[in-house]
């Protein structure tokens, strides 16, 4: 089991309120700001994520990069009744921690973890998983995959006119090819949200791209 990730999970289980997603999120933030840094979206950028989710009010959401389940819990706690989040995680050890974290938060009925690569899972969403299209996508996985996976979402018809993509870490470590693509291809209306790298004062930002078709 992934060591740091396991420590985060144990801290949450010992200190957070079971069945309370906000308590779980708050305790992950507490651990990562005071004890060990970890690559969650974090509290500051998490508020931007919250606001975009609330504005979008998705029925079906997709996350690329689950890690410990932090942002999956943030997103799922805001979904309307019947709303679903599918979250894709490449690393089995992260998926295992996220599964326990999501269950402890009590949002397992809203979240389905899809373990594997985005290159395999995105094309299978419609046929194998029964996802017609998604209203909201949070991209927070391998930065070099941001642009190619966005194009794959288009090619596979997973996003539709009005679907909202929100990408983390577009400044640090940066996703220049993604930014160039969504800002210049003519298919998106883009908004940039300056912020900071989670649990630090280092500059970062999120980019929202609304698909125009």
N, C-alpha and C positions, 0 to 999 in steps of 0.2 A: 504494500500500500504506500502511496506517496506520503512522504514523511511530514512535510510542513502542512500539507492539506489535511492530513489526519489530525494534526494538532489543532488546526482551526476547527475541525468538526468536533473534537472532544471538548474544546473550550465552549462551543455553542451548546453542546448537550449538557454541560455542567452548569452553565450560567443563564442561558436564554430560556424563555417560556415556551414549552412545547405547544405546537398548534398556533403560535402567534408569529406570522411572517415578519412583521415589523421588528419584533424582539430579536428574531434570528438575524435579520439584516443589520440591526444596530450592534449586535454582539460580534458579528464578523468585522464590521468597521472598527469596533473597539480593539479587537485582537490585532488587526492589521495596521492600525495606526500606533499602537503602543508596544507590540511585541515583535511581530515579524511582518514585513511588507509582503503583500501578495497582489496578484494582477486582477483583482475584481475591478468593476467599473468605479466602485467607491462611492462615498457619500456625496461629494460635490457634483461629480458628473452624474451620479445616480438621480439627483433631483431633476436634471435636464432630461434624462431618460424617462423619469416619471411623467414629466409634463408632456413629452411627445406621445407617450402611450395614452395619456388621458385625452389629448387632442384627437388622436387617431381613433380611439375607442374600438380596437380591433376585435373581430370575432375569432379570427385565426391569426396567430403570430408565430414567427420563426426566429430562432436565435442560432447563430453560427458561432460556436465556442462556448461551452457550458462552464468549464473549469469547475469550481466548487459549488455551483448552483446559485451564487449570489444574485446575479442579474435575472436569472430565471424566476427566483422568488420575488424580486422587485417587480418584474413585469406581471407575473401571474396574480399577485395580490391586487392588481388594478383591473384585471379582466372582468368584464360583465358576466352575469350568469350564463353558463354554456360556452364561454370563451375558452379557447385552447391554445397552449403554447407547445410547439415542437422545438426541442433544443438539440443541436448536433454537437457531439464531442468525439474527437478523434482518439483520445487517450483513454483506455479502459480504466486506469487507476483514478483519473479525474471523474469519469462517469460514475464510478462506484461511490466516491465521496459525495458527489452531487445528488445521487439517488437518496442517500441517507439524510442529507441536509434538507432536501425537498420534502421528504416524508416527515422529518422532525418539524418542519415549518407548517405542515398540514395542507400543502397545496398540491399533493401528488395527483389528485383527481383532475387538475387543470394542466399538468405538465407531463409530456412524454419525452424521455431522453432517447435520442437516436444515436447509437454508438457506431462510429465509422467516419469515413472521409466525406467531406462535402461533395467531392467530385462524383462519388457513387450515390450518395443519399439524395442530393437535389434532383437528379433525373428520375429517381424512384418515388418521389413524393406523391405524384398523382396516381400512378398505377398500383404501387405496392402499399402505400400508407393511406391513400384515399383523401389526400389534401387537394382540393380543386385549385385554390389559389390562397395566398396569404395577404392580409391587410397591412401587416407590419413586419419588418425584418430588422433585427438588431445584429450587426456584424461586429464581432469582437474576437476573431480567431487569428489565423496567420495573416499578417499584413500583406504578404505577397499574393494572397489568394483573394483579397478584397475585390479587385477589379474583375478577375476571371470568374469569380463566383457570382458577382452581380450580373455579368453577361449571361452566365448559365441560368440564373433565375429568370432572365428575360426569355432566353431560348426555349426553356422548358415550360413557359407559360405559367410559372408559379406566381409572378407578380402581374397585377392588372393596372389599368388606369386608376390612379388615386392611391395605389399602394405606397407606403412610406418605408424608406430604408434609412436607418440611423446607424452610422459607423463611428466606433470609438477609436481613439489613438491616432487620429489623422495627422497630428503634428508630431507627437512623440510615441513610439518610434517613427511614426509617419507612414502615410499610404499615398504617395504622390501620384502613382498611376491611377488609383481609384479616383482621387480628386479631379485629375485631368479628365478622366472619362466622364464622370457624372456631370461635370460643369460644362463640358464642351460638346457632348454627343447630341444634345438637343432633345433628349428624352426625359430630362429631369428638371424640376425646379429645386434649387439648392439653397440651403441656409446653413451658415456656420455658427457654432456655439463655442466661443473661446472658454477655456477652463484650465484645469491643472491636472497633471498626472496624479492618479489616486494616491492619497495620503502624503503628498509632497507639495512643494510650491513651484514645481517645474511646469512650464507652459505646455498645454495640450489643447485639444478641441475635439468636438464631435461634429459630424457633418450629416445634415438631414437632406435626403434626396427623394422628392415626391415624383413618382413615375407618371409621365404624361401619355405614355403609349407610343 
